[in-house]
Amino acid sequence: MQNISIRSFKLSLIATTIGAAIAMASSPVVAQQAMQPMKIERGTILTQPGVFGVFTMFKLRPDWNKVPAMERKGAAEEVKKLIEKHKDNVLVDLYLTRGLETNSDFFFRINAYDLAKAQTFMREFRSTTVGKNADVFETLVGVTKPLNYISKDKSPGLNAGLSSATYSGPAPRYVIVIPVKKNAEWWNMSPEDRLKEMEVHTAPTLAYLVNVKRKLYHSTGLDDTDFITYFETDDLTAFNNLMLSLAQVKENKFHVRWGSPTTLGTIHSPEDVIKALAD
């Protein structure tokens, strides 16, 4: 009888352990952690939903020019080491806006599976030589999501157009970030009516997918805007025409913010951005 009891206890323990493992695996948080790669891979993180994006625009203080030249030149290596330190937690892009923007000299785009990891990186950046000599002009936070409207099931024709178009222009040299906020009328429309508006919005953009790359981050509830639209291109004239085509669709009437600010910069390695600012 004692052997039977011990065997029953062991079977019960095994069943409980398996049940707990299944429950943990089905948890969205645990499932996301399980899918998260041990090391950030650029080609993967930039194509996945559920990735946080943090955009932080900085303006250098006048005192930056008083920092000894050797310290300014060493700032590039300092930032390079910081990026290396956090490479398993965040993907760091740094862009140069000096000469093109009034309110900023450079800005970061940080992509991370865990928003706290992006926060940690930016906090440590503020302790670097260049970070101590710069003020934040703007911060935008969003998260990537699957297509809400132009999906395979809701709008198969336009979805096929989006999927088949491939960027074929020269390597992009320019980056543009435009925050967008919709009004209450937009959010109180039926999903079907919003879908119709987005189909009209999407149709004229298809012609520009060959020379303008774009990426969307959702910000409602995370920031004081609804979307962060991110673009890369080597053809600013084509980008200008794309924006004109979007300004002429009815969906534009539901915007209460489009830009303000619009941030235009050039694409370089992070090290080269800091070197340019050190000159």
Helices and strands as residue ranges (DSSP letters): H 2-26, H 28-35, H 42-45, E 52-60, G 62-66, H 69-85, E 91-96, E 106-112, H 115-125, H 129-132, E 134-143, H 156-164, E 174-182, H 184-187, H 191-202, G 203-208, E 212-218, E 227-233, H 236-247, G 250-254, E 255-258, E 263-267, H 270-278
